[in-house]
Amino acid sequence: MSSEQPQPIEPAPPAEPSDSARSSDEHEYSLGEVVELARDIVLYAPIALVLDAPELLPKLAEQGKQHMRNARALGPHALRRIQSRLLSTAGAVGGQAAEVLRQFGLSPEPTADAPSRSASPRRASAAPRRAVDVEPSGRARGGARLRGRPPGPQDDPQQGGPAAGVTSFGSPQESARPATLDDLDDLVALAEAAIDEKRGQKGGQVWSRRERRGDPLEESLQASIVAPDHEVAVGQLDGVTVGFGAVRIELLADGGRLGLIGELYVDPGCRAVGVGEVLMNHLLDWCRARGCFGVDSLALPGDRSTKNFFESFGLVARAIVVHRRLD
């Protein structure tokens, strides 16, 4: 009697992961996907910016005109500084664009016999794609190389840094310092702008007759700059004066010292970037160093932005001034 041998039971194949399981796993990008992502960031986004320029230019031009009007109001010194920055920035941006196009093989190497701009780009034939040997790490190395050249700095970018051949433009640097007599022209222009702005606010007409700095402004500012119990400070963006503040010490009946901030103004085109904050900190530090127990200032009714600014530094209302016209 023959006995049948038991057939071995083969294990069931592993179940295919569900779509939800696949989505929860970390996606591993292929070399092709990485290249496409790099093209989107480095090539296509700048090209889209250039093509959309006709729609963006009118808005940017109007903003530029406003900045130039502000610069002219601040005097020739500020205008020259802004013009210098515009020229240097434009040259650097042009160089960056040419470098990006060259690295992607869309622009020839710069030579003395470079063709004119009228040459049609369609005449250039695209280079055939080459095979790429990929190391286990997933990076293109050895054998045939991308664009047929050795690896360069652009193939090893540092996280958080600019691409090779591209200049990094930092944010404008705001600062505050004590004013000098050389700042008088800028200070007079800023003081006039501050008075005009405040005069148009609710309560501004009486303020302009009672609380504002007296005329002539140049002599009044000069006296405040040299007075030991006054401090006048200028606020700057990249070395260009765009704001100012002034404080004085008032001796009270009990011998205490109170700081009175009479002026704090920043050009409207340069607000919301931190100049007012550094000016305020400068004035507060000056008062603190001279033994003031506190500081006062003034915000007209309805001037919510000034009120909010003062409250962010801990200045809150301690009195309400009321007024009635008699005519």
C-alpha positions in Angstrom: 0.0 0.0 0.0 1.6 3.1 -1.1 1.2 6.3 0.9 1.1 9.7 -0.8 3.7 12.1 0.2 2.3 15.4 1.5 2.7 18.2 -0.9 4.6 21.2 0.6 2.5 24.2 1.2 3.9 27.3 -0.5 3.5 30.5 1.4 1.0 33.0 0.0 2.6 35.9 -1.8 2.8 39.1 0.3 -0.2 41.3 -0.2 0.2 44.4 -2.3 0.3 47.5 -0.1 -2.8 49.5 -0.3 -2.8 53.0 -1.8 -3.0 54.5 1.7 0.0 52.5 2.8 1.9 53.6 -0.3 1.1 57.3 0.4 2.3 57.0 4.0 5.7 55.7 2.9 8.3 58.2 2.1 8.5 58.8 -1.7 11.9 58.2 -3.2 12.6 60.5 -6.1 14.3 59.2 -9.1 17.1 61.1 -10.8 14.8 62.2 -13.6 12.3 63.7 -11.1 15.1 65.5 -9.3 16.3 67.0 -12.6 12.8 68.0 -13.5 12.3 69.7 -10.1 15.6 71.5 -10.5 14.5 72.7 -14.0 11.3 74.1 -12.5 13.1 76.1 -9.8 16.1 77.3 -11.7 14.9 77.6 -15.3 11.1 77.6 -15.8 10.2 79.9 -12.9 12.6 82.7 -14.1 11.3 82.3 -17.6 7.7 82.6 -16.4 8.7 85.8 -14.6 10.1 87.3 -17.8 7.1 86.3 -19.8 4.6 87.8 -17.3 6.6 91.0 -17.1 4.2 93.0 -19.3 1.5 92.5 -16.7 3.8 93.1 -13.7 5.7 96.1 -15.1 2.9 98.7 -14.7 2.5 97.9 -11.0 6.2 97.7 -10.4 6.8 100.9 -12.3 4.3 102.8 -10.2 5.9 101.6 -7.0 9.3 102.6 -8.4 8.0 106.1 -9.2 6.7 106.4 -5.7 10.1 105.4 -4.2 11.9 107.9 -6.4 9.5 110.6 -5.4 10.2 109.7 -1.8 14.0 109.7 -2.5 13.8 113.1 -4.1 12.0 114.4 -1.0 14.8 113.1 1.2 17.5 115.0 -0.8 20.2 114.3 -3.3 22.2 112.1 -1.0 19.4 109.5 -0.7 18.7 109.7 -4.4 22.3 108.9 -5.3 22.4 106.0 -2.9 19.2 104.5 -4.4 20.4 105.0 -7.9 23.7 103.3 -7.2 21.9 100.3 -5.7 19.6 100.0 -8.7 22.5 100.0 -11.1 24.5 97.4 -9.2 21.4 95.2 -8.7 20.4 95.3 -12.4 23.9 94.3 -13.5 24.1 91.4 -11.1 20.6 90.1 -12.0 21.6 90.2 -15.7 24.7 88.3 -15.0 22.8 85.7 -13.0 20.3 85.1 -15.9 23.1 84.6 -18.4 24.9 82.2 -16.1 21.7 80.1 -15.6 21.0 79.9 -19.3 24.7 79.0 -20.0 24.7 76.1 -17.4 21.6 74.6 -19.1 23.2 74.8 -22.5 20.8 77.5 -23.7 23.4 80.2 -24.2 26.9 79.9 -25.6 30.0 80.5 -23.7 30.8 84.3 -23.6 33.3 85.2 -26.3 34.6 88.3 -28.0 32.8 87.3 -31.2 29.4 86.7 -29.6 26.5 86.9 -32.1 24.1 89.8 -32.0 20.8 89.6 -30.2 19.0 89.5 -33.5 20.2 85.9 -34.2 17.3 83.5 -34.0 17.6 80.9 -31.2 15.9 78.3 -33.4 19.1 77.9 -35.6 20.9 76.2 -32.7 20.5 72.5 -32.7 19.9 70.7 -29.4 22.7 68.4 -28.3 21.8 64.7 -28.1 21.1 63.3 -24.7 23.8 61.2 -23.2 23.6 58.2 -21.0 24.3 58.8 -17.3 26.0 56.4 -15.0 24.5 56.6 -11.5 26.4 55.7 -8.4 24.7 53.8 -5.6 24.1 57.1 -3.8 21.9 58.1 -6.7 24.1 60.9 -8.0 25.4 61.3 -11.5 29.1 60.5 -11.5 31.6 58.7 -13.6 31.3 57.6 -17.3 29.3 59.9 -19.5 28.4 63.2 -17.7 25.4 65.5 -17.9 26.0 68.2 -20.6 29.3 66.4 -21.4 31.4 68.3 -18.9 33.1 67.5 -15.6 31.0 68.1 -12.4 31.1 71.7 -11.2 30.1 73.6 -8.1 26.5 73.7 -9.3 26.4 69.9 -9.0 27.0 70.1 -5.3 24.8 72.9 -4.0 24.9 73.6 -0.3 21.5 73.6 1.5 20.4 77.2 2.3 22.9 78.8 0.0 22.6 80.3 -3.5 23.3 78.2 -6.6 26.8 78.4 -8.1 27.3 81.6 -10.1 24.3 83.3 -8.5 24.7 86.2 -6.1 22.6 86.2 -3.0 20.8 89.5 -2.3 20.1 90.0 1.4 17.3 91.9 2.9 17.8 95.7 3.5 19.6 96.3 6.8 17.8 98.8 9.1 19.8 100.8 11.7 19.6 103.8 13.9 22.3 106.2 15.1 22.5 109.7 16.7 22.0 112.5 14.2 24.8 114.9 13.4 24.8 118.3 11.9 25.6 116.7 8.5 22.1 115.1 8.7 20.2 118.5 8.8 19.1 118.4 5.2 17.5 115.0 5.5 16.1 115.8 8.9 14.4 119.0 7.7 12.8 117.1 4.8 11.6 114.4 7.1 10.2 116.8 9.7 8.3 118.7 7.1 6.8 115.4 5.8 5.9 114.3 9.3 4.1 117.7 10.0 2.1 117.5 6.8 1.0 114.0 7.5 -0.1 114.7 11.1 -1.8 118.0 10.3 -4.3 116.1 8.1 -5.3 113.8 10.9 -8.1 114.3 13.4 -6.8 116.8 16.0 -3.9 117.6 13.8 -4.7 121.3 13.3 -4.4 122.1 17.0 -1.4 119.8 17.3 0.4 121.6 14.5 -0.1 124.9 16.4 0.8 123.6 19.9 2.9 120.4 20.0 4.9 120.3 16.8 8.5 121.4 16.5 8.8 125.2 16.1 10.0 127.1 13.0 12.5 127.5 11.5 13.0 123.7 11.5 16.7 123.8 10.6 17.5 125.9 13.7 15.3 123.9 16.0 16.8 120.6 14.9 20.3 121.9 15.1 19.6 123.0 18.7 18.2 119.6 19.6 21.2 117.8 18.1 23.7 119.6 20.3 21.6 119.9 23.5 22.7 117.4 26.2 19.1 116.8 27.4 17.8 116.1 23.8 18.4 113.2 21.5 17.8 113.2 17.7 18.3 109.9 15.9 18.1 109.0 12.2 16.8 105.6 11.0 18.4 104.2 7.9 18.0 101.4 5.3 21.4 100.3 4.0 22.9 103.6 5.0 20.1 105.8 3.4 18.3 108.0 5.9 14.5 107.2 5.7 13.3 108.2 9.2 14.0 110.1 12.4 13.0 110.3 16.0 13.5 112.9 18.8 13.2 112.8 22.6 13.9 115.2 25.4 14.1 114.9 29.2 11.6 116.8 31.3 12.4 117.3 35.0 9.3 116.9 37.2 8.4 118.6 40.4 9.6 115.7 42.5 13.0 115.6 40.7 12.1 112.6 38.5 13.1 112.4 34.9 10.5 111.7 32.2 11.4 111.1 28.6 9.1 112.9 26.0 9.2 111.4 22.5 8.0 114.3 20.4 8.8 112.9 16.9 9.0 109.5 15.4 8.5 109.3 11.6 9.5 107.0 8.8 9.0 107.6 5.1 5.8 105.9 4.0 7.6 103.9 1.3 10.0 102.4 3.8 7.6 101.4 6.6 6.9 97.9 7.9 10.5 96.8 7.5 11.8 97.6 11.0 13.1 101.1 10.8 10.6 102.5 13.3 11.4 99.7 15.7 15.1 100.3 15.7 14.5 104.1 16.2 12.2 103.4 19.1 14.7 101.1 20.8 17.4 103.7 20.3 15.3 106.4 22.0 14.2 104.1 24.9 17.9 103.1 25.5 18.9 106.7 25.5 16.2 107.6 28.1 17.0 104.5 30.2 20.8 105.4 30.3 19.9 108.9 31.6 17.8 107.7 34.5 14.3 108.3 33.1 11.6 106.4 35.0 9.4 106.3 31.9 8.5 107.8 28.6 5.5 109.7 27.2 4.5 110.3 23.6 1.4 111.3 21.7 -1.0 109.6 19.3 -3.8 111.5 17.7 -7.4 110.1 17.9 -8.0 107.7 15.0 -4.3 107.1 14.3 -4.6 103.4 15.0 -1.3 102.4 13.5 0.6 104.8 15.8 -1.4 103.6 18.8 -0.7 100.0 18.0 3.0 100.7 17.5 3.3 102.4 20.9 1.4 99.6 22.6 3.8 97.0 21.1 6.5 98.8 23.2 4.4 98.9 26.3 3.2 102.5 26.0 -0.5 102.7 27.0 -2.9 105.6 27.5 -2.6 107.4 30.9 -4.6 110.5 30.1 -7.1 111.8 27.6 -6.9 115.3 26.3 -10.2 116.9 25.3 -10.8 120.0 23.3 -13.6 122.2 22.1 -13.6 124.9 19.5 -15.1 128.3 20.6 -15.8 129.8 17.2 
